[in-house]
Structures are given as structure tokens and as C-alpha cells.
């Protein structure tokens, strides 16, 4: 996938040099918003960028607990909202990612690191779930978006 991104970068750099900075910023924001939508759909489907399903949550024994038992919730339900999944675009770059405390949580899942679920809980190694990443479909979407922008402004 890294080779695809490098090829896209060299291909797009030639085209983007022809644009004014303001027009590049507008294009970057549009591409960023499309990427965020695509990432949100993938998070909703609980899939890695390569199309495989996320590793399932660890089974918990809730029979001994008092109070109500929560039904099984989808992972990363709040992370995929626009208030957490931020887009920034300027004339030089587009970024789609998380900030603050949420970024730390996403990083733990992205790379399969150790973390605590609560302050007093023991460290647990989380399964790797690629929260953010490029699929081949997203790389093609970026190419199509660039080409359609240049076709409109000819």
C-alpha cells in the first residue's frame, strides 16, 4: 500500500503545482471530507482497510454482575462521529485523524498496544484494529476526485 501512496503523491504533485494555494486548500478540504466519510463507513462496518473484519472484543463474564447487563455494542461508535474524527486541509496537506485523549485510544487499537481500560485496572494488550488507513478504493477515490476537479476547471 505504501508504494501506491508514493505513486499517487508523485502523480498528484505535478497536477497540484498548477493550482493556486486557495484552490489547493479547497480541493484538500473536499478530499479530506470524502476520506472521512469513507473512514466512517469502514468503522461502522468494523473492517480493516484490507477488508478483513476487526478482531472481536474479549469475552466477559457478566453473569455474576449485579445491575443491568449491557447489550453488545459496536466498537468505536463515538470515534466515527465528526466531533472526534477531524479533517484538516490546507494548500500543502490533508489530514484525517483524532486529537487528544481520543487519539490515544485510537492509537492503542491501531497498533495493538497495552493500555488500561480504567485507572485501577491492570494493563491489557489490545488486538490490532486498524482504525485509520487507506484502502485501494480510497486511493482510487482520491485520483478520481483530482481528475474530476481538473476536468471541471479546464
ROSE-4610 file (N, C-alpha, C; in Angstrom, 1 decimal, always signed):
// ROSE-4610
residu = [X/X/X/X/X/X/X/X/X/X/X/X/X/X/X/X/X/X/X/X/X/X/X/X/X/X/X/X/X/X/X/X/X/X/X/X/X/X/X/X/X/X/X/X/X/X/X/X/X/X/X/X/X/X/X/X/X/X/X/X/X/X/X/X/X/X/X/X/X/X/X/X/X/X/X/X/X/X/X/X/X/X/X/X/X/X/X/X/X/X/X/X/X/X/X/X/X/X/X/X/X/X/X/X/X/X/X/X/X/X/X/X/X/X/X/X/X/X/X/X/X/X/X/X/X/X/X/X/X/X/X/X/X/X/X/X/X/X/X/X/X/X/X/X/X/X/X/X/X/X/X/X/X/X/X/X/X/X/X/X/X/X/X/X/X/X/X/X/X/X/X/X/X/X/X/X/X/X/X/X/X/X/X/X/X/X/X/X/X/X/X/X/X/X/X/X/X/X/X/X/X/X/X/X/X/X/X/X/X/X/X/X/X/X/X/X/X/X/X/X/X/X/X/X/X/X/X/X/X/X/X/X/X/X/X/X/X/X/X/X/X/X/X/X/X/X/X/X/X/X/X/X/X/X/X/X/X/X/X/X/X/X/X/X/X/X/X/X/X/X/X/X/X/X/X/X/X/X/X/X/X/X/X/X/X/X/X/X/X/X/X/X/X/X/X/X/X/X/X/X/X/X/X/X/X/X/X/X/X/X/X/X/X/X/X/X/X/X/X/X/X/X/X/X/X/X/X/X/X/X/X/X/X/X/X/X/X/X/X/X/X/X/X/X/X/X/X/X/X/X/X/X/X/X/X/X/X/X/X/X/X/X/X/X/X/X/X/X/X/X/X/X/X/X/X/X/X/X/X/X/X/X/X/X/X/X/X/X/X/X/X/X/X/X/X/X/X/X/X/X/X/X/X/X/X/X/X/X/X/X/X/X/X/X/X/X/X/X/X/X/X/X/X/X/X/X/X/X/X/X/X/X/X/X/X/X/X/X/X/X/X/X/X/X/X/X/X/X/X/X/X/X/X/X/X/X/X/X/X/X/X/X]
num = [1/1/1/2/2/2/3/3/3/4/4/4/5/5/5/6/6/6/7/7/7/8/8/8/9/9/9/10/10/10/11/11/11/12/12/12/13/13/13/14/14/14/15/15/15/16/16/16/17/17/17/18/18/18/19/19/19/20/20/20/21/21/21/22/22/22/23/23/23/24/24/24/25/25/25/26/26/26/27/27/27/28/28/28/29/29/29/30/30/30/31/31/31/32/32/32/33/33/33/34/34/34/35/35/35/36/36/36/37/37/37/38/38/38/39/39/39/40/40/40/41/41/41/42/42/42/43/43/43/44/44/44/45/45/45/46/46/46/47/47/47/48/48/48/49/49/49/50/50/50/51/51/51/52/52/52/53/53/53/54/54/54/55/55/55/56/56/56/57/57/57/58/58/58/59/59/59/60/60/60/61/61/61/62/62/62/63/63/63/64/64/64/65/65/65/66/66/66/67/67/67/68/68/68/69/69/69/70/70/70/71/71/71/72/72/72/73/73/73/74/74/74/75/75/75/76/76/76/77/77/77/78/78/78/79/79/79/80/80/80/81/81/81/82/82/82/83/83/83/84/84/84/85/85/85/86/86/86/87/87/87/88/88/88/89/89/89/90/90/90/91/91/91/92/92/92/93/93/93/94/94/94/95/95/95/96/96/96/97/97/97/98/98/98/99/99/99/100/100/100/101/101/101/102/102/102/103/103/103/104/104/104/105/105/105/106/106/106/107/107/107/108/108/108/109/109/109/110/110/110/111/111/111/112/112/112/113/113/113/114/114/114/115/115/115/116/116/116/117/117/117/118/118/118/119/119/119/120/120/120/121/121/121/122/122/122/123/123/123/124/124/124/125/125/125/126/126/126/127/127/127/128/128/128/129/129/129/130/130/130/131/131/131/132/132/132/133/133/133/134/134/134/135/135/135/136/136/136/137/137/137/138/138/138/139/139/139/140/140/140/141/141/141/142/142/142/143/143/143/144/144/144/145/145/145/146/146/146/147/147/147/148/148/148/149/149/149/150/150/150/151/151/151/152/152/152/153/153/153/154/154/154]
x = [+0.8/+0.0/+0.9/+2.0/+2.9/+3.4/+3.6/+4.0/+2.9/+1.6/+0.5/+0.4/+0.6/+0.6/+1.7/+2.9/+4.0/+3.8/+3.3/+3.0/+1.9/+0.9/-0.2/+0.4/+1.3/+1.9/+2.7/+3.5/+4.3/+3.4/+2.4/+1.5/+0.7/+0.2/-0.7/+0.2/+1.4/+2.2/+2.4/+2.5/+2.6/+1.3/+0.2/-1.1/-1.3/-1.0/-1.3/-0.5/+0.7/+1.6/+1.0/+0.1/-0.6/-1.7/-2.1/-3.2/-2.7/-3.5/-3.3/-3.4/-2.8/-2.9/-4.3/-5.1/-6.5/-7.3/-7.1/-7.8/-7.3/-6.0/-5.5/-6.1/-6.3/-6.9/-8.3/-9.0/-10.4/-10.5/-9.7/-9.6/-9.2/-8.2/-7.8/-8.9/-9.7/-10.8/-11.8/-12.1/-13.1/-12.6/-11.4/-10.9/-10.8/-10.5/-10.5/-11.9/-12.9/-14.2/-14.7/-14.3/-14.6/-13.9/-12.6/-11.9/-12.5/-12.9/-13.6/-14.9/-15.7/-16.9/-16.5/-15.5/-15.1/-14.6/-13.8/-13.3/-14.5/-15.4/-16.6/-17.4/-17.6/-18.3/-17.5/-16.2/-15.4/-15.4/-15.4/-15.5/-16.9/-17.9/-19.3/-19.4/-18.7/-18.7/-17.7/-16.9/-16.0/-15.0/-14.4/-13.4/-12.1/-11.0/-9.7/-9.6/-8.6/-8.5/-8.4/-7.8/-7.7/-9.0/-10.1/-11.3/-11.6/-10.6/-10.9/-11.6/-12.4/-13.1/-12.2/-12.6/-11.9/-11.8/-10.8/-10.7/-11.9/-12.6/-13.7/-13.3/-14.2/-13.9/-13.7/-12.9/-12.7/-14.0/-14.3/-15.5/-15.4/-16.5/-16.5/-17.6/-17.4/-18.4/-19.3/-20.5/-21.3/-22.4/-22.4/-23.5/-23.4/-22.2/-22.0/-22.2/-22.4/-22.5/-24.0/-24.1/-25.4/-25.8/-27.0/-27.5/-27.8/-28.0/-28.4/-27.1/-27.3/-26.3/-26.5/-25.4/-25.4/-25.4/-26.2/-26.1/-24.8/-24.5/-23.2/-23.3/-22.4/-22.3/-21.2/-21.4/-20.4/-19.2/-18.0/-16.8/-16.7/-16.1/-15.8/-17.0/-18.1/-19.3/-19.2/-18.6/-18.4/-17.2/-16.2/-15.0/-15.3/-16.3/-16.5/-17.3/-17.8/-18.5/-17.6/-18.1/-17.3/-16.7/-17.3/-16.7/-15.4/-15.1/-13.9/-13.0/-13.5/-12.7/-12.6/-11.5/-11.3/-10.6/-10.9/-10.3/-9.7/-8.4/-7.8/-7.1/-7.3/-6.8/-6.3/-5.1/-4.6/-3.9/-3.2/-2.6/-1.5/-1.0/+0.1/-0.3/-1.3/-1.6/-3.1/-3.5/-4.8/-4.5/-5.2/-5.1/-6.5/-6.6/-7.8/-7.4/-7.8/-7.4/-8.1/-7.5/-8.1/-7.2/-7.7/-6.9/-7.2/-6.2/-6.4/-6.5/-7.3/-7.5/-8.0/-8.8/-9.4/-8.3/-7.3/-6.2/-5.4/-5.2/-4.5/-5.2/-6.6/-7.4/-7.3/-7.4/-7.3/-5.9/-4.9/-3.5/-3.3/-3.9/-3.8/-4.4/-5.5/-6.2/-5.5/-5.0/-4.4/-3.2/-2.4/-1.1/-1.1/-2.2/-2.3/-1.4/-1.4/-0.6/-1.2/-0.5/-1.0/-1.7/-2.7/-3.4/-4.3/-4.8/-5.7/-7.1/-8.1/-9.5/-10.0/-9.5/-9.9/-8.6/-8.7/-7.5/-6.9/-7.8/-7.3/-7.2/-7.5/-7.4/-6.0/-5.8/-4.4/-4.2/-2.9/-2.6/-3.1/-3.7/-4.2/-3.7/-3.2/-2.8/-4.0/-4.3/-5.4/-5.1/-6.1/-5.9/-5.7/-4.9/-4.7/-6.0/-6.5/-7.6/-7.3/-7.1/-6.7/-7.8/-7.8/-8.9/-8.8/-7.6/-7.4/-6.4/-6.7/-5.8/-6.4/-5.6/-6.0/-6.3/-7.5/-7.8/-7.5/-7.4/-7.2/-8.3/-9.5/-10.7/-10.5/-10.0/-9.8/-8.7/-7.7/-6.7/-7.3/-8.1/-8.8/-9.7/-10.4/-11.3/-10.6/-9.4/-8.5/-8.2/-7.7/-7.4/-8.6/-9.7/-10.9/-11.3/-11.2/-11.6/-10.6/-9.3/-8.4/-8.7/-8.9/-9.2/-10.5/-11.5/-12.8/-12.6/-11.8/-11.6/-10.9/-9.9/-9.2/-10.0/-10.9/-11.8/-12.8/-13.3/-14.3/-13.7/-12.4/-11.8/-10.9/-11.2/-10.4/-10.9]
y = [-1.2/+0.0/+1.3/+1.2/+2.4/+2.8/+1.8/+2.1/+2.8/+2.4/+3.1/+4.5/+4.8/+6.2/+7.0/+6.4/+7.2/+7.5/+6.5/+6.8/+7.8/+7.8/+8.8/+10.2/+10.2/+11.5/+12.1/+11.3/+11.9/+12.3/+11.5/+11.8/+13.0/+13.2/+14.3/+15.6/+15.5/+16.7/+17.5/+16.9/+17.6/+18.4/+17.7/+18.4/+19.5/+19.3/+20.3/+21.5/+21.4/+22.6/+23.6/+23.2/+24.1/+25.0/+24.6/+25.3/+26.4/+27.4/+28.4/+27.8/+28.4/+27.9/+27.9/+28.9/+28.9/+27.7/+27.5/+26.4/+25.0/+24.9/+23.7/+23.4/+24.5/+24.3/+23.8/+24.4/+24.0/+22.5/+22.1/+20.8/+19.8/+20.2/+19.4/+19.2/+20.2/+20.0/+19.1/+19.2/+18.3/+16.9/+16.6/+15.3/+14.8/+15.6/+15.2/+14.8/+15.6/+15.2/+13.9/+13.6/+12.3/+11.2/+11.4/+10.4/+10.1/+11.2/+11.0/+10.2/+10.5/+9.7/+8.2/+8.0/+6.6/+5.9/+6.6/+6.0/+5.7/+6.6/+6.4/+5.2/+5.0/+3.8/+2.5/+2.6/+1.4/+1.1/+2.1/+1.9/+1.4/+1.8/+1.3/-0.2/-0.5/-1.9/-2.8/-2.2/-2.9/-3.6/-2.9/-3.6/-2.8/-3.6/-3.0/-2.5/-1.7/-1.2/-2.3/-3.4/-4.5/-5.3/-5.0/-5.6/-6.7/-7.1/-8.1/-7.5/-8.3/-7.8/-7.5/-6.6/-6.3/-7.6/-7.7/-8.8/-8.5/-9.6/-9.4/-8.9/-8.4/-8.0/-9.2/-9.0/-10.1/-10.4/-11.7/-12.2/-11.8/-11.4/-11.0/-11.8/-12.3/-13.0/-11.9/-11.7/-10.7/-11.3/-12.6/-13.3/-12.9/-12.8/-12.5/-11.1/-10.2/-8.8/-8.5/-7.5/-7.1/-5.9/-5.6/-4.5/-4.9/-4.0/-4.4/-4.8/-5.8/-6.2/-5.5/-4.9/-4.1/-5.0/-4.7/-5.5/-5.2/-6.1/-5.9/-4.7/-3.8/-2.6/-2.6/-1.9/-1.9/-1.1/-1.5/-0.8/+0.5/+1.5/+2.8/+3.6/+3.4/+4.1/+5.6/+6.1/+7.6/+8.1/+7.2/+7.6/+8.0/+7.4/+7.7/+9.0/+9.7/+10.9/+12.0/+13.1/+14.2/+15.0/+14.9/+15.7/+15.0/+13.8/+13.1/+12.8/+12.5/+12.2/+13.5/+14.2/+15.6/+15.5/+16.5/+16.7/+18.1/+18.1/+19.4/+19.4/+20.4/+20.5/+21.9/+22.1/+23.4/+23.2/+24.2/+24.1/+23.1/+22.5/+21.6/+20.1/+20.0/+18.6/+18.5/+17.2/+16.8/+15.8/+16.0/+15.1/+14.7/+13.4/+12.9/+12.1/+12.5/+11.8/+12.3/+11.8/+12.1/+13.0/+13.7/+14.5/+14.2/+14.6/+14.5/+13.1/+12.9/+11.6/+10.5/+10.9/+10.0/+9.5/+10.3/+9.9/+8.8/+8.9/+7.9/+6.5/+6.6/+5.4/+4.7/+5.6/+5.1/+4.5/+5.1/+4.6/+3.3/+3.0/+1.7/+0.6/+0.9/-0.1/-0.2/+0.9/+0.9/+0.0/+0.1/-0.7/-1.9/-2.1/-3.3/-3.1/-2.0/-1.7/-2.1/-1.9/-2.2/-0.9/-1.1/+0.1/-0.4/+0.5/+0.2/+0.6/-0.3/+0.1/+1.2/+1.1/+2.0/+2.3/+3.3/+3.7/+2.6/+1.9/+0.8/-0.5/-0.7/-1.9/-2.3/-3.6/-4.0/-3.7/-3.6/-3.4/-4.6/-4.3/-5.3/-5.0/-6.0/-5.9/-6.0/-4.9/-4.9/-5.5/-6.1/-6.6/-5.5/-5.7/-4.7/-4.5/-3.3/-3.0/-1.7/-1.7/-0.5/+0.5/+1.4/+2.4/+3.3/+3.8/+4.6/+4.0/+4.1/+3.6/+3.7/+3.6/+3.7/+2.3/+2.2/+1.0/+1.4/+0.4/+0.7/+1.5/+1.3/+2.1/+3.5/+3.9/+5.3/+5.9/+5.2/+5.8/+6.1/+5.2/+5.5/+6.6/+6.8/+7.9/+9.2/+9.3/+10.5/+10.8/+9.8/+10.0/+10.6/+9.9/+10.4/+11.8/+12.1/+13.5/+14.5/+14.2/+15.1/+15.3/+14.2/+14.3/+15.0/+14.8/+15.5/+17.0/+17.3/+18.8/+19.5/+18.8/+19.4/+19.4/+18.4/+18.4/+19.5/+19.8/+20.9/+22.3/+22.5/+23.8/+24.0/+23.2/+23.3/+24.4]
z = [+0.0/+0.0/+0.0/+0.6/+0.7/-0.7/-1.6/-2.9/-3.7/-3.4/-4.1/-3.7/-2.4/-1.9/-2.4/-2.5/-3.1/-4.6/-5.3/-6.7/-6.9/-6.0/-6.0/-5.7/-4.7/-4.3/-5.5/-6.2/-7.3/-8.5/-8.7/-9.8/-9.5/-8.3/-7.9/-7.8/-7.4/-7.2/-8.4/-9.6/-10.8/-11.1/-10.9/-11.1/-10.1/-8.9/-7.8/-7.9/-8.5/-8.7/-9.6/-10.4/-11.4/-10.7/-9.5/-8.8/-7.9/-7.7/-6.8/-5.3/-4.3/-3.0/-2.4/-2.8/-2.3/-2.9/-4.2/-4.9/-4.4/-4.1/-3.5/-2.1/-1.3/+0.0/-0.1/-1.0/-1.2/-1.6/-2.6/-3.0/-1.9/-1.1/+0.0/+1.0/+1.3/+2.3/+1.7/+0.4/-0.2/-0.2/-0.5/-0.5/+1.0/+1.9/+3.3/+3.8/+3.4/+3.8/+3.2/+2.0/+1.4/+2.1/+2.4/+3.2/+4.5/+5.2/+6.5/+6.3/+5.3/+5.1/+4.9/+4.1/+3.8/+5.0/+5.9/+7.1/+8.1/+8.1/+9.0/+8.5/+7.2/+6.8/+7.1/+7.0/+7.3/+8.8/+9.6/+11.1/+11.4/+10.8/+11.0/+10.6/+9.5/+9.1/+9.9/+10.8/+11.6/+10.8/+9.8/+8.9/+8.9/+8.7/+8.5/+7.0/+6.7/+5.3/+4.3/+4.6/+3.6/+3.5/+4.2/+4.1/+5.1/+5.9/+7.0/+8.1/+8.8/+10.0/+11.2/+12.0/+13.3/+14.1/+14.9/+15.9/+16.9/+17.3/+18.2/+19.6/+20.3/+21.7/+22.5/+23.6/+24.5/+25.2/+25.4/+26.1/+27.5/+28.1/+29.5/+30.2/+31.4/+32.1/+32.9/+32.4/+33.0/+33.9/+34.0/+34.8/+36.3/+36.8/+38.2/+38.6/+37.6/+37.8/+38.2/+39.2/+39.5/+38.7/+38.5/+37.7/+36.3/+35.4/+34.1/+33.3/+32.4/+31.5/+30.2/+29.8/+28.5/+27.3/+26.3/+25.1/+24.4/+23.5/+22.8/+21.8/+22.1/+21.3/+20.3/+19.2/+18.1/+18.7/+18.3/+18.7/+18.0/+18.6/+18.0/+17.5/+18.2/+17.8/+17.8/+18.9/+19.0/+18.2/+18.1/+17.4/+15.9/+15.3/+13.9/+13.7/+14.8/+14.6/+14.2/+13.6/+13.1/+14.2/+15.4/+16.5/+17.0/+16.7/+17.1/+15.9/+14.8/+13.6/+12.8/+13.0/+12.4/+11.1/+10.3/+9.0/+8.9/+8.5/+8.3/+6.9/+6.2/+4.8/+4.6/+4.0/+3.6/+2.3/+1.8/+0.4/+0.3/+1.4/+1.4/+1.8/+2.6/+3.1/+3.5/+3.6/+4.1/+5.2/+6.4/+7.5/+7.9/+8.2/+8.8/+10.0/+11.2/+12.4/+13.7/+14.8/+16.1/+16.8/+17.9/+18.7/+20.2/+21.0/+22.4/+23.0/+24.0/+24.6/+23.7/+22.8/+21.8/+20.9/+20.5/+19.7/+20.4/+21.7/+22.4/+22.4/+22.5/+22.5/+21.1/+20.1/+18.7/+18.4/+18.9/+18.7/+19.3/+20.5/+21.2/+20.3/+19.7/+18.9/+17.5/+17.0/+15.7/+15.6/+16.7/+16.7/+17.6/+18.4/+19.2/+20.5/+21.1/+22.3/+23.6/+24.7/+26.0/+26.6/+27.3/+27.9/+29.1/+29.9/+30.9/+30.5/+30.8/+30.5/+31.5/+32.7/+33.8/+34.6/+35.4/+36.2/+37.0/+37.7/+38.7/+38.0/+36.7/+36.0/+35.6/+35.5/+35.0/+33.5/+33.1/+31.7/+30.9/+29.7/+28.8/+27.5/+26.7/+25.4/+24.5/+23.7/+22.8/+21.5/+20.8/+19.5/+18.5/+17.5/+16.5/+15.6/+15.6/+14.7/+14.0/+12.7/+12.0/+11.9/+12.8/+12.8/+11.6/+11.3/+10.1/+9.2/+7.9/+6.9/+5.5/+4.5/+3.1/+2.5/+1.9/+1.1/-0.3/-1.2/-2.6/-3.2/-2.7/-3.1/-2.8/-1.6/-1.3/-2.1/-2.4/-3.3/-4.7/-5.2/-6.5/-6.3/-5.2/-5.0/-5.0/-4.5/-4.5/-5.9/-6.7/-8.1/-8.9/-8.7/-9.4/-9.0/-7.7/-7.3/-7.9/-8.0/-8.6/-10.1/-10.8/-12.2/-12.5/-11.7/-11.9/-11.6/-10.7/-10.4/-11.6/-12.1/-13.3/-14.5/-14.7/-15.8/-15.8/-14.6/-14.4/-14.6/-14.3/-14.3/-15.6/-16.6/-17.8/-18.7]
